Amino acid sequence: MATRGKIKVFAGNGCPDLAQSICDALGVSIGQATVGRFSDGEVNIDIMESVRGCDVFVIQSTSAPANDHLMELLVMIDALKRASAANITAVIPYYGYARQDRKASPRAPISARLIADLLLAAGVNRVLSMEFHAGQIQGFFDAPVDHLYAMPVMRSYLSDHYRELGVEDPQEQLVVVSPDAGGVEKARAYARRLGATLAIIDKRRERANQSKVMHLVGDVAGRHALLVDDMIDTAGTLCHAADAVKAHGALSVRAVATHAVLSGPAKERIMNSVIEEVVVANTIPHPQIEEECSRVTVLNVARLFAEAISRVNSSRSISNLFE
């Protein structure tokens, strides 16, 4: 397959360690660029090498501080476009504002769509991201969107872990639990690939960042339970779900989520919960998380992104990376 041009990778301050790991897996160096601030706080980007005719990938998670990281990404894309890059792909491991994907009230914005419009206006040609909070966000872009899943990395780790626990018959010994109705499809995918059964927690949210567990649909008694979600923010939903599962007789409770937002009291809640382990991806940087919260295990998804970047550059399909 013919390549689209020489690969060049640049990164902002959103996820520097993941960006370096992706470059290591690709066998390339991070592009030379200044990513800083002027004295008044405005973003200052200076590309220090030629990108003319290159296939450029900009790696930036738009996690907290989301607005700063978003502006870095937009300004860097504009700089690369004006420097005559042939193609610009925004590699966004964690897509901030993704939970604002619809009008939750009569005069609310759809911020996830606004971010898509800003990226396109800045000059992006393609977006590569991992597990949007809502799948319809892909339709907000009038450009190709490659949507990766962390499941291959998570499944490998979990399969080994449950074998060590003596789980020989997942159908009888393991149950995957969705903490709310909206996550059933994701939980079902994990259950199918792990060979486990499925349970669902009926939850009603009283107000933002607060939730109340109502009841459990499915059998968890005498089984190892695995809670599955796309992200963990304040960990309220996760810990309430864990309590409900444990109260219904689960032998153990673990959790897996792609994005570790971990805002507010999240770490304290996890440490004080019945959850034995929380497995997350490194899409959002938390340099000391495993020391600060010993129940959190961080898995590296750099090789998935590196392979996707390589395939985009050589115009190959990336669909088998979903498995």
N, C-alpha and C positions, 0 to 999 in steps of 0.2 A: 504494500500500500504506500502511495506517495504521501509524504508529510506535508502539512500546511505551511511549514516554515520552521526555522530554528526555535526550540523551546527556550524561553526566558521566564524565570519565576521571580516575582517581587512579593514583598510582604509588608504589611503595616504592623501596628503594635497589638493587634487583636488576638493573635495566637502564635507568638514567635517560635515557641518550642515545636509545635506541630508543623509549622512552615519549614523549620530546619529539618525535621524528620522526613517530610515529604521530599525535600530536595535531596537528602541523603539517599532515599529510596530510588529517586530518579537518576541519581548520579550527576546532578548539576549543582551549581552554586547559586545562592540567593543573589538576585540582581543588586547592583550597587545603587542605593538611593538614600537620600536624606528624608527621614520622616520625623518632623519635629513641629515646634510651635514658634510663632513670632511672639514678641514680648506682650502683645495684647491678647494672646491665646488663639489666634487664627492658625489653622493648619498650614504647615510649610512643607511642600514636597518638591524635591529636586532629583530627577533621574540622572544618574552619574555615568551612564553608558548608553551606547546606541541601541535602539530597539527597532530601527527601520526595517520593515519587511518581516519582523519576527512574530511568532505565535506566543503571545504573552499571557501569563497566568498570574493573577493577583490574589494572594491568599490572605483573607481577613475575616475573622469572626466578628460579627457585630454584637458582641456581648457587652456587658457593663464595663466602662461607660459607653453605652450603645451609641449615643449621638457623636461622641468623639471618634469612635472607630468607624462609624458610617461616613463621617466627613473625610476621614483619611482615605477610605476606599474610593469615594466619589472623586476627590481631588487627584488621587493617583491615577485613576482611570482617565480623567481628562488630560493629565500630563502625558500619559502614554499615547493617547489618541493624537495629541498635537505633536508627538515625537514620531509619528508615522508608523506605529505598530500595525502589522497587517491584520491581526485578530487579537481581541482582548477578552479573556474569560475571567469572570469574577468567581473565584473559588471561595465560597462562604460556608465553612463548616457548620456554623450556627447562624441562622438567619434571624436577626433581631426583629421585633415587632410582629413576629409571625402569628401571635395569638390574637392580633387585631385584624382578623381576616374577614370580618363581616360586620354589619351594623348591629351592635348589641342593644342599642337604644335608638330612638327616632333621629337624633341629631349627632350620632357618633361617627367618627371617621373610619375609613377602611385603610388603616395605616400600612398594612402589608402591601396593598396595591400601590400606595404612594411611594414606598421604597422601591418597588419594581420600576415605577415610572422614572424615578430619580436615577436609577442605575442605567436605564436605557438612554435617558437624556444625556448622561455623562459620556456615553459612547461604548458601553459594553456590548459585545457581540454574542456572548453566551454566558450562562450561569451554571455553575457546578456546586451543588449543595448537598447536605445530608439531613434527611428526615425533617422536612417542613412540619410544623405543627398541624397544618391542614393541607391536604393534597391539592386542593384547588389553587393554591398559591402558584403552582406551575403555570396555570392559565392566565395569571396576571402579567406575564411577560410576552411581548411580541418578538421573542427570540428563543432559540433552543435552550431548554433547561434539562440538565442531567441530574437526576435525583437519586443519590446513593443511600444505602441502608447499612447500618452498623451490625445487622444481624449475623453475617458470616463470622465476624470477629467474636461477637458475644457468644454465639452458639458453640464455637470451638472451645472457648473457656468454660462455659457452663457444662457442656457434655463431659469434659474431663473432671470437673469439680464434682458432679453428681455421681460419676463412677467411683470416685474416691470415697464418697459417702455411702457406697454400697447399693446404689440404685441400679438394679439389674433389669427391672421391668418398669419402665417409665409410665406405661399405661395404667399400672396399678399403684405406683409409688410416687408419682410426680404430677402436680397440677399447676397449670399456668393460670394466673388470675389477672383479669383486667380490673383496674381500680375504678373504672366508670364505663358507662355504655359506649362512649365515644372511642374507647381504645380497644374494642372487641376485635376488630380486624387485625390489629397488630398482635394482640395476645394470641389469636387463633393461629397466626403465622408461626409464632414461636412454639405453640403447642404441637402443631403439625410437624415441625422440623425436629423437635425434641422427642416426639412420640408420646406426649403427655395428654392428659385430659384438660378441659377448660372450665373455668368458673368466672362469674361476673359479679362485681359488687355494684349494687344500686345505690347511687350517691346523689344527693341533692346539695347544691352549693347555695349557702345562705347569702354570702356577699363575697366580693373579690378576695382571693387568697385565703378563703375559709371554706371548709366543706364539712358535710355531715354524712357519715356512713349510715345507710338505712338497713339493707339486708343483703345476704349472700345468695346467689343463684348458682347452684352446683355443689359438688361434694369435695370437701378438702380434708375431712377427718382421716387421720392416720396417713397422710401424704405430706411430702415436702412441697411447700408452696413457693412459687416464683411469681412475684408481682412484676408486671411489664407496663412501662409507660414511655412516652417519647422524651419527657424532660422532668426534672425535679426542681421546683422553684423553692417554695418555703418548706416543702416536705410535709405539709399538713395532710394532704390527700393520701400520700404514701403511708404515713404512720397510722392514720385512722384505718386505712385498709388493712394494714398489717395486724392491728389490734382485732379487727373483725375476723380475719382469717385464723388467727391464733385462738380466738374464743370459740371457733367452730371446730377445733381439734387438730389443726395442722401440726405436724411434727416439728417443722422448722419453717421460717419465713426468710426468703431472700428477695432482692429486687434487682431489676435491670432497667436502665434508662439510658438513652443516647446522650442527652444534654444535661450536664450538671450545672444548673443555674445557681443553686444553693444560696439563695438570698435570705436575709433576715435570720430567723432562728433555725434554719434548716439543719445545720451541723449538730446543734444541741438536741434537736428533736430526734435525729437519727440515732445519736449516741444513747438517748434515753428510751428508745423504742425497743420492740421485740424483734426487730430486723437484725439478722446476724451479719448480713453483708449486702452492700449496695454496689452493683457493678455499673460503671459509666464509661463513656468514651472521652477522649481528650479534646473534644471540639471546643470546649471553653477552658481556658487556662486556670488552674488552681495549683500553683507550684508546691504548696505545702499541705495539700488536702489529706494525703494519706497519713501524715504525721498529726494533723489537727483533728482528723476524724478517722480513727483506725478501722472503722467498718466500711469505708469506701475503697473500692478497688478501681483503678483507672486503666483502661485498655487503650492501646495506641492504634488509631485507624489510619495512620499515615500511608501504609502500603496500599490501602483501598483508594485513597485519593491519588497517590502516585500512579497507580495502574490506570485509573480513569483519565488522568491528564495525558498519559502516554497514548491511550487509545483515542482520545479526542484529537491529539496532534497528528496521529497517523490515520484518522478517519475510519477507525474500527469500532465495532459495536461494543458497548459497555454493559449490555443487558445481562450477561452471565455473571457480572459482579454482584447482581442482586441476590444471588444464591450463595 
